[in-house]
Protein backbone atom coordinates (compact mmCIF):
# COMPACT_ATOMS: atom_id res chain seq x y z
CA UNK A 1 0.00 0.00 0.00
CA UNK A 2 1.30 3.45 -0.88
CA UNK A 3 2.22 5.52 2.16
CA UNK A 4 0.43 8.55 0.70
CA UNK A 5 -2.90 6.72 0.55
CA UNK A 6 -2.90 5.29 4.08
CA UNK A 7 -5.42 6.62 6.54
CA UNK A 8 -4.49 7.71 10.06
CA UNK A 9 -6.26 4.61 11.42
CA UNK A 10 -4.14 2.33 9.20
CA UNK A 11 -0.98 4.08 10.33
CA UNK A 12 -2.02 3.79 14.01
CA UNK A 13 -2.77 0.09 13.53
CA UNK A 14 0.61 -0.49 11.89
CA UNK A 15 2.41 1.36 14.68
CA UNK A 16 0.57 -0.70 17.33
CA UNK A 17 1.47 -3.97 15.55
CA UNK A 18 5.11 -2.92 15.28
CA UNK A 19 5.17 -1.93 18.96
CA UNK A 20 3.75 -5.34 19.97
CA UNK A 21 6.32 -7.20 17.84
CA UNK A 22 9.17 -5.17 19.35
CA UNK A 23 7.87 -5.69 22.88
CA UNK A 24 7.73 -9.44 22.27
CA UNK A 25 11.26 -9.45 20.90
CA UNK A 26 12.57 -7.49 23.87
CA UNK A 27 10.80 -9.80 26.33
CA UNK A 28 12.32 -12.82 24.60
CA UNK A 29 15.81 -11.29 24.69
CA UNK A 30 15.48 -10.41 28.37
CA UNK A 31 14.38 -13.96 29.18
CA UNK A 32 17.17 -15.57 27.14
CA UNK A 33 19.90 -13.46 28.74
CA UNK A 34 18.92 -14.00 32.38
CA UNK A 35 21.70 -15.84 34.21
CA UNK A 36 19.19 -18.36 35.62
CA UNK A 37 17.93 -19.19 32.13
CA UNK A 38 21.47 -19.56 30.80
CA UNK A 39 22.36 -21.85 33.72
CA UNK A 40 19.28 -24.01 33.17
CA UNK A 41 20.03 -24.29 29.45
CA UNK A 42 23.66 -25.27 30.07
CA UNK A 43 22.68 -27.76 32.77
CA UNK A 44 20.18 -29.42 30.43
CA UNK A 45 22.82 -29.61 27.68
CA UNK A 46 25.34 -31.13 30.08
CA UNK A 47 22.85 -33.72 31.32
CA UNK A 48 21.89 -34.56 27.73
CA UNK A 49 25.52 -35.23 26.82
CA UNK A 50 25.53 -38.20 29.21
CA UNK A 51 22.74 -39.97 27.29
CA UNK A 52 22.74 -41.37 23.74
CA UNK A 53 19.95 -41.01 21.15
CA UNK A 54 18.07 -43.98 22.65
CA UNK A 55 18.10 -42.52 26.17
CA UNK A 56 20.67 -44.96 27.53
CA UNK A 57 23.53 -43.76 29.72
CA UNK A 58 26.84 -43.27 27.95
CA UNK A 59 29.11 -45.20 30.28
CA UNK A 60 32.20 -44.19 28.29
CA UNK A 61 31.56 -40.52 29.01
CA UNK A 62 30.80 -41.25 32.68
CA UNK A 63 34.06 -43.23 32.96
CA UNK A 64 36.04 -40.34 31.50
CA UNK A 65 34.54 -37.83 33.95
CA UNK A 66 35.08 -40.22 36.86
CA UNK A 67 38.71 -40.70 35.79
CA UNK A 68 39.28 -36.96 35.66
CA UNK A 69 37.75 -36.50 39.11
CA UNK A 70 39.89 -39.30 40.57
CA UNK A 71 42.98 -37.80 38.94
CA UNK A 72 42.29 -34.36 40.39
CA UNK A 73 41.65 -35.75 43.87
CA UNK A 74 44.82 -37.86 43.69
CA UNK A 75 46.82 -34.81 42.60
CA UNK A 76 45.49 -32.77 45.51
CA UNK A 77 46.36 -35.55 47.96
CA UNK A 78 49.90 -35.87 46.57
CA UNK A 79 50.46 -32.10 46.64
CA UNK A 80 49.24 -31.90 50.25
CA UNK A 81 51.57 -34.72 51.30
CA UNK A 82 54.55 -33.10 49.56
CA UNK A 83 53.85 -29.62 50.92
CA UNK A 84 52.59 -30.63 54.37
N, CA, C and O atoms as CSV, one atom per row, in Angstrom:
chain,resi,resn,atom,element,x,y,z
A,1,UNK,N,N,0.846,-1.169,0.000
A,1,UNK,CA,C,0.000,0.000,0.000
A,1,UNK,C,C,0.893,1.234,0.000
A,1,UNK,O,O,1.895,1.278,0.714
A,2,UNK,N,N,0.546,2.200,-0.770
A,2,UNK,CA,C,1.296,3.451,-0.882
A,2,UNK,C,C,1.147,4.248,0.403
A,2,UNK,O,O,0.048,4.377,0.941
A,3,UNK,N,N,2.257,4.780,0.890
A,3,UNK,CA,C,2.216,5.515,2.156
A,3,UNK,C,C,1.392,6.791,2.058
A,3,UNK,O,O,0.916,7.293,3.076
A,4,UNK,N,N,1.216,7.321,0.861
A,4,UNK,CA,C,0.429,8.548,0.703
A,4,UNK,C,C,-1.064,8.268,0.774
A,4,UNK,O,O,-1.850,9.183,1.022
A,5,UNK,N,N,-1.466,7.029,0.564
A,5,UNK,CA,C,-2.901,6.723,0.555
A,5,UNK,C,C,-3.370,6.057,1.843
A,5,UNK,O,O,-4.535,5.670,1.941
A,6,UNK,N,N,-2.499,5.916,2.825
A,6,UNK,CA,C,-2.903,5.294,4.085
A,6,UNK,C,C,-3.669,6.292,4.943
A,6,UNK,O,O,-3.380,7.489,4.958
A,7,UNK,N,N,-4.639,5.765,5.645
A,7,UNK,CA,C,-5.418,6.617,6.537
A,7,UNK,C,C,-4.723,6.661,7.902
A,7,UNK,O,O,-3.884,5.813,8.204
A,8,UNK,N,N,-5.075,7.642,8.714
A,8,UNK,CA,C,-4.494,7.706,10.058
A,8,UNK,C,C,-4.780,6.448,10.873
A,8,UNK,O,O,-3.935,6.025,11.663
A,9,UNK,N,N,-5.946,5.847,10.699
A,9,UNK,CA,C,-6.263,4.613,11.420
A,9,UNK,C,C,-5.346,3.476,10.988
A,9,UNK,O,O,-4.910,2.689,11.828
A,10,UNK,N,N,-5.049,3.374,9.703
A,10,UNK,CA,C,-4.143,2.331,9.205
A,10,UNK,C,C,-2.731,2.537,9.757
A,10,UNK,O,O,-2.053,1.581,10.135
A,11,UNK,N,N,-2.311,3.776,9.793
A,11,UNK,CA,C,-0.982,4.084,10.331
A,11,UNK,C,C,-0.927,3.743,11.821
A,11,UNK,O,O,0.054,3.160,12.282
A,12,UNK,N,N,-1.967,4.100,12.576
A,12,UNK,CA,C,-2.019,3.785,14.013
A,12,UNK,C,C,-2.004,2.283,14.241
A,12,UNK,O,O,-1.337,1.796,15.154
A,13,UNK,N,N,-2.739,1.546,13.410
A,13,UNK,CA,C,-2.771,0.088,13.534
A,13,UNK,C,C,-1.395,-0.504,13.253
A,13,UNK,O,O,-0.951,-1.410,13.959
A,14,UNK,N,N,-0.722,0.001,12.229
A,14,UNK,CA,C,0.613,-0.492,11.885
A,14,UNK,C,C,1.609,-0.196,13.008
A,14,UNK,O,O,2.441,-1.036,13.350
A,15,UNK,N,N,1.513,0.995,13.571
A,15,UNK,CA,C,2.407,1.359,14.681
A,15,UNK,C,C,2.164,0.445,15.881
A,15,UNK,O,O,3.118,-0.008,16.515
A,16,UNK,N,N,0.901,0.172,16.196
A,16,UNK,CA,C,0.575,-0.698,17.327
A,16,UNK,C,C,1.100,-2.112,17.091
A,16,UNK,O,O,1.632,-2.735,18.010
A,17,UNK,N,N,0.955,-2.624,15.866
A,17,UNK,CA,C,1.467,-3.967,15.550
A,17,UNK,C,C,2.985,-4.014,15.676
A,17,UNK,O,O,3.539,-4.975,16.210
A,18,UNK,N,N,3.652,-2.982,15.187
A,18,UNK,CA,C,5.113,-2.923,15.285
A,18,UNK,C,C,5.549,-2.848,16.738
A,18,UNK,O,O,6.512,-3.506,17.131
A,19,UNK,N,N,4.857,-2.059,17.534
A,19,UNK,CA,C,5.168,-1.932,18.960
A,19,UNK,C,C,5.022,-3.287,19.660
A,19,UNK,O,O,5.865,-3.662,20.475
A,20,UNK,N,N,3.962,-4.010,19.344
A,20,UNK,CA,C,3.753,-5.335,19.965
A,20,UNK,C,C,4.838,-6.322,19.555
A,20,UNK,O,O,5.307,-7.097,20.389
A,21,UNK,N,N,5.246,-6.311,18.289
A,21,UNK,CA,C,6.318,-7.204,17.841
A,21,UNK,C,C,7.622,-6.870,18.552
A,21,UNK,O,O,8.334,-7.771,18.993
A,22,UNK,N,N,7.940,-5.590,18.667
A,22,UNK,CA,C,9.166,-5.174,19.345
A,22,UNK,C,C,9.131,-5.532,20.829
A,22,UNK,O,O,10.135,-5.977,21.385
A,23,UNK,N,N,7.995,-5.343,21.462
A,23,UNK,CA,C,7.869,-5.686,22.882
A,23,UNK,C,C,8.088,-7.189,23.075
A,23,UNK,O,O,8.754,-7.608,24.022
A,24,UNK,N,N,7.527,-7.991,22.179
A,24,UNK,CA,C,7.725,-9.439,22.266
A,24,UNK,C,C,9.177,-9.818,22.075
A,24,UNK,O,O,9.691,-10.689,22.776
A,25,UNK,N,N,9.845,-9.169,21.129
A,25,UNK,CA,C,11.265,-9.448,20.896
A,25,UNK,C,C,12.109,-9.069,22.105
A,25,UNK,O,O,13.015,-9.809,22.488
A,26,UNK,N,N,11.821,-7.939,22.698
A,26,UNK,CA,C,12.574,-7.486,23.873
A,26,UNK,C,C,12.342,-8.437,25.049
A,26,UNK,O,O,13.284,-8.785,25.761
A,27,UNK,N,N,11.093,-8.855,25.251
A,27,UNK,CA,C,10.798,-9.804,26.331
A,27,UNK,C,C,11.561,-11.106,26.128
A,27,UNK,O,O,12.100,-11.674,27.078
A,28,UNK,N,N,11.602,-11.573,24.886
A,28,UNK,CA,C,12.318,-12.815,24.598
A,28,UNK,C,C,13.817,-12.651,24.849
A,28,UNK,O,O,14.445,-13.551,25.405
A,29,UNK,N,N,14.393,-11.534,24.455
A,29,UNK,CA,C,15.814,-11.286,24.690
A,29,UNK,C,C,16.127,-11.194,26.179
A,29,UNK,O,O,17.138,-11.728,26.635
A,30,UNK,N,N,15.276,-10.529,26.929
A,30,UNK,CA,C,15.484,-10.409,28.372
A,30,UNK,C,C,15.446,-11.789,29.011
A,30,UNK,O,O,16.280,-12.102,29.861
A,31,UNK,N,N,14.488,-12.616,28.610
A,31,UNK,CA,C,14.380,-13.963,29.176
A,31,UNK,C,C,15.610,-14.795,28.832
A,31,UNK,O,O,16.153,-15.481,29.698
A,32,UNK,N,N,16.054,-14.743,27.579
A,32,UNK,CA,C,17.166,-15.574,27.139
A,32,UNK,C,C,18.499,-15.154,27.742
A,32,UNK,O,O,19.424,-15.965,27.790
A,33,UNK,N,N,18.627,-13.923,28.199
A,33,UNK,CA,C,19.905,-13.456,28.738
A,33,UNK,C,C,19.950,-13.449,30.266
A,33,UNK,O,O,20.951,-13.031,30.847
A,34,UNK,N,N,18.894,-13.902,30.917
A,34,UNK,CA,C,18.920,-14.001,32.382
A,34,UNK,C,C,19.916,-15.085,32.781
A,34,UNK,O,O,19.933,-16.156,32.173
A,35,UNK,N,N,20.735,-14.831,33.778
A,35,UNK,CA,C,21.695,-15.843,34.210
A,35,UNK,C,C,21.037,-17.169,34.592
A,35,UNK,O,O,21.587,-18.231,34.300
A,36,UNK,N,N,19.882,-17.127,35.233
A,36,UNK,CA,C,19.194,-18.356,35.624
A,36,UNK,C,C,18.801,-19.163,34.384
A,36,UNK,O,O,18.942,-20.386,34.374
A,37,UNK,N,N,18.319,-18.504,33.361
A,37,UNK,CA,C,17.929,-19.190,32.127
A,37,UNK,C,C,19.145,-19.794,31.443
A,37,UNK,O,O,19.088,-20.920,30.949
A,38,UNK,N,N,20.240,-19.051,31.412
A,38,UNK,CA,C,21.470,-19.557,30.805
A,38,UNK,C,C,21.961,-20.779,31.564
A,38,UNK,O,O,22.361,-21.770,30.953
A,39,UNK,N,N,21.933,-20.717,32.888
A,39,UNK,CA,C,22.364,-21.845,33.718
A,39,UNK,C,C,21.495,-23.076,33.468
A,39,UNK,O,O,22.010,-24.184,33.320
A,40,UNK,N,N,20.187,-22.881,33.422
A,40,UNK,CA,C,19.283,-24.006,33.169
A,40,UNK,C,C,19.539,-24.628,31.801
A,40,UNK,O,O,19.527,-25.851,31.659
A,41,UNK,N,N,19.770,-23.793,30.802
A,41,UNK,CA,C,20.029,-24.286,29.448
A,41,UNK,C,C,21.335,-25.075,29.402
A,41,UNK,O,O,21.395,-26.130,28.771
A,42,UNK,N,N,22.375,-24.579,30.059
A,42,UNK,CA,C,23.658,-25.272,30.070
A,42,UNK,C,C,23.589,-26.570,30.865
A,42,UNK,O,O,24.197,-27.570,30.482
A,43,UNK,N,N,22.853,-26.555,31.967
A,43,UNK,CA,C,22.684,-27.762,32.772
A,43,UNK,C,C,21.954,-28.839,31.978
A,43,UNK,O,O,22.338,-30.008,32.022
A,44,UNK,N,N,20.910,-28.457,31.254
A,44,UNK,CA,C,20.180,-29.423,30.425
A,44,UNK,C,C,21.078,-29.983,29.327
A,44,UNK,O,O,21.022,-31.177,29.032
A,45,UNK,N,N,21.902,-29.136,28.721
A,45,UNK,CA,C,22.816,-29.607,27.678
A,45,UNK,C,C,23.860,-30.564,28.245
A,45,UNK,O,O,24.213,-31.555,27.607
A,46,UNK,N,N,24.352,-30.263,29.447
A,46,UNK,CA,C,25.340,-31.134,30.082
A,46,UNK,C,C,24.726,-32.482,30.427
A,46,UNK,O,O,25.330,-33.525,30.176
A,47,UNK,N,N,23.533,-32.463,30.998
A,47,UNK,CA,C,22.855,-33.720,31.316
A,47,UNK,C,C,22.604,-34.528,30.049
A,47,UNK,O,O,22.790,-35.745,30.046
A,48,UNK,N,N,22.190,-33.873,28.986
A,48,UNK,CA,C,21.886,-34.564,27.728
A,48,UNK,C,C,23.132,-35.219,27.130
A,48,UNK,O,O,23.024,-36.223,26.426
A,49,UNK,N,N,24.300,-34.665,27.400
A,49,UNK,CA,C,25.522,-35.229,26.824
A,49,UNK,C,C,25.884,-36.577,27.449
A,49,UNK,O,O,26.722,-37.298,26.908
A,50,UNK,N,N,25.270,-36.923,28.570
A,50,UNK,CA,C,25.534,-38.203,29.209
A,50,UNK,C,C,24.557,-39.300,28.769
A,50,UNK,O,O,24.596,-40.412,29.297
A,51,UNK,N,N,23.689,-38.995,27.812
A,51,UNK,CA,C,22.739,-39.967,27.286
A,51,UNK,C,C,22.874,-40.031,25.770
A,51,UNK,O,O,23.142,-39.019,25.123
A,52,UNK,N,N,22.685,-41.237,25.197
A,52,UNK,CA,C,22.739,-41.368,23.745
A,52,UNK,C,C,21.352,-41.108,23.155
A,52,UNK,O,O,20.429,-40.729,23.876
A,53,UNK,N,N,21.207,-41.311,21.844
A,53,UNK,CA,C,19.954,-41.013,21.152
A,53,UNK,C,C,18.803,-41.896,21.644
A,53,UNK,O,O,17.641,-41.503,21.547
A,54,UNK,N,N,19.113,-43.074,22.165
A,54,UNK,CA,C,18.074,-43.983,22.649
A,54,UNK,C,C,17.709,-43.740,24.109
A,54,UNK,O,O,16.807,-44.397,24.628
A,55,UNK,N,N,18.376,-42.827,24.774
A,55,UNK,CA,C,18.103,-42.516,26.171
A,55,UNK,C,C,18.907,-43.337,27.155
A,55,UNK,O,O,18.696,-43.244,28.364
A,56,UNK,N,N,19.831,-44.145,26.647
A,56,UNK,CA,C,20.667,-44.961,27.527
A,56,UNK,C,C,21.877,-44.149,27.989
A,56,UNK,O,O,22.365,-43.275,27.274
A,57,UNK,N,N,22.348,-44.454,29.192
A,57,UNK,CA,C,23.526,-43.762,29.720
A,57,UNK,C,C,24.751,-44.071,28.876
A,57,UNK,O,O,24.937,-45.204,28.434
A,58,UNK,N,N,25.573,-43.080,28.657
A,58,UNK,CA,C,26.836,-43.271,27.946
A,58,UNK,C,C,27.916,-43.543,28.985
A,58,UNK,O,O,28.505,-42.618,29.544
A,59,UNK,N,N,28.167,-44.821,29.236
A,59,UNK,CA,C,29.114,-45.199,30.280
A,59,UNK,C,C,30.534,-44.758,29.940
A,59,UNK,O,O,31.335,-44.514,30.843
A,60,UNK,N,N,30.857,-44.655,28.657
A,60,UNK,CA,C,32.195,-44.191,28.287
A,60,UNK,C,C,32.425,-42.759,28.752
A,60,UNK,O,O,33.499,-42.431,29.255
A,61,UNK,N,N,31.430,-41.919,28.589
A,61,UNK,CA,C,31.559,-40.524,29.009
A,61,UNK,C,C,31.606,-40.427,30.540
A,61,UNK,O,O,32.364,-39.629,31.091
A,62,UNK,N,N,30.798,-41.238,31.216
A,62,UNK,CA,C,30.799,-41.249,32.680
A,62,UNK,C,C,32.154,-41.715,33.200
A,62,UNK,O,O,32.664,-41.172,34.180
A,63,UNK,N,N,32.741,-42.719,32.547
A,63,UNK,CA,C,34.057,-43.226,32.961
A,63,UNK,C,C,35.134,-42.160,32.797
A,63,UNK,O,O,36.019,-42.033,33.643
A,64,UNK,N,N,35.062,-41.402,31.723
A,64,UNK,CA,C,36.043,-40.337,31.496
A,64,UNK,C,C,35.947,-39.286,32.602
A,64,UNK,O,O,36.960,-38.882,33.172
A,65,UNK,N,N,34.728,-38.847,32.901
A,65,UNK,CA,C,34.535,-37.832,33.945
A,65,UNK,C,C,35.002,-38.374,35.292
A,65,UNK,O,O,35.673,-37.670,36.046
A,66,UNK,N,N,34.651,-39.614,35.596
A,66,UNK,CA,C,35.079,-40.216,36.861
A,66,UNK,C,C,36.604,-40.294,36.936
A,66,UNK,O,O,37.188,-40.038,37.989
A,67,UNK,N,N,37.247,-40.647,35.823
A,67,UNK,CA,C,38.707,-40.697,35.791
A,67,UNK,C,C,39.338,-39.341,36.037
A,67,UNK,O,O,40.335,-39.233,36.751
A,68,UNK,N,N,38.765,-38.316,35.451
A,68,UNK,CA,C,39.285,-36.960,35.657
A,68,UNK,C,C,39.139,-36.555,37.118
A,68,UNK,O,O,40.064,-35.992,37.704
A,69,UNK,N,N,37.980,-36.842,37.707
A,69,UNK,CA,C,37.751,-36.496,39.111
A,69,UNK,C,C,38.743,-37.230,40.013
A,69,UNK,O,O,39.328,-36.628,40.914
A,70,UNK,N,N,38.932,-38.524,39.774
A,70,UNK,CA,C,39.886,-39.305,40.566
A,70,UNK,C,C,41.298,-38.745,40.403
A,70,UNK,O,O,42.043,-38.652,41.378
A,71,UNK,N,N,41.665,-38.375,39.186
A,71,UNK,CA,C,42.981,-37.796,38.943
A,71,UNK,C,C,43.192,-36.484,39.676
A,71,UNK,O,O,44.265,-36.242,40.228
A,72,UNK,N,N,42.181,-35.645,39.682
A,72,UNK,CA,C,42.285,-34.360,40.388
A,72,UNK,C,C,42.414,-34.578,41.890
A,72,UNK,O,O,43.248,-33.950,42.543
A,73,UNK,N,N,41.588,-35.469,42.440
A,73,UNK,CA,C,41.645,-35.747,43.874
A,73,UNK,C,C,43.010,-36.337,44.237
A,73,UNK,O,O,43.603,-35.956,45.246
A,74,UNK,N,N,43.506,-37.262,43.421
A,74,UNK,CA,C,44.817,-37.861,43.692
A,74,UNK,C,C,45.913,-36.801,43.649
A,74,UNK,O,O,46.825,-36.814,44.476
A,75,UNK,N,N,45.825,-35.892,42.694
A,75,UNK,CA,C,46.819,-34.815,42.597
A,75,UNK,C,C,46.799,-33.927,43.829
A,75,UNK,O,O,47.850,-33.537,44.336
A,76,UNK,N,N,45.611,-33.609,44.308
A,76,UNK,CA,C,45.494,-32.775,45.506
A,76,UNK,C,C,46.092,-33.490,46.710
A,76,UNK,O,O,46.796,-32.876,47.512
A,77,UNK,N,N,45.815,-34.785,46.842
A,77,UNK,CA,C,46.357,-35.554,47.961
A,77,UNK,C,C,47.880,-35.576,47.903
A,77,UNK,O,O,48.543,-35.377,48.921
A,78,UNK,N,N,48.435,-35.816,46.726
A,78,UNK,CA,C,49.901,-35.868,46.566
A,78,UNK,C,C,50.514,-34.509,46.887
A,78,UNK,O,O,51.522,-34.435,47.590
A,79,UNK,N,N,49.922,-33.451,46.384
A,79,UNK,CA,C,50.459,-32.100,46.639
A,79,UNK,C,C,50.421,-31.789,48.131
A,79,UNK,O,O,51.374,-31.220,48.664
A,80,UNK,N,N,49.340,-32.152,48.811
A,80,UNK,CA,C,49.242,-31.900,50.252
A,80,UNK,C,C,50.306,-32.686,51.035
A,80,UNK,O,O,50.874,-32.182,52.004
A,81,UNK,N,N,50.563,-33.912,50.606
A,81,UNK,CA,C,51.572,-34.724,51.298
A,81,UNK,C,C,52.978,-34.147,51.072
A,81,UNK,O,O,53.799,-34.143,51.989
A,82,UNK,N,N,53.253,-33.668,49.869
A,82,UNK,CA,C,54.553,-33.105,49.559
A,82,UNK,C,C,54.746,-31.786,50.290
A,82,UNK,O,O,55.816,-31.549,50.851
A,83,UNK,N,N,53.751,-30.937,50.297
A,83,UNK,CA,C,53.851,-29.616,50.917
A,83,UNK,C,C,53.758,-29.730,52.446
A,83,UNK,O,O,54.498,-29.061,53.167
A,84,UNK,N,N,52.855,-30.570,52.927
A,84,UNK,CA,C,52.589,-30.628,54.367
A,84,UNK,C,C,53.418,-31.651,55.031
A,84,UNK,O,O,53.320,-31.833,56.245
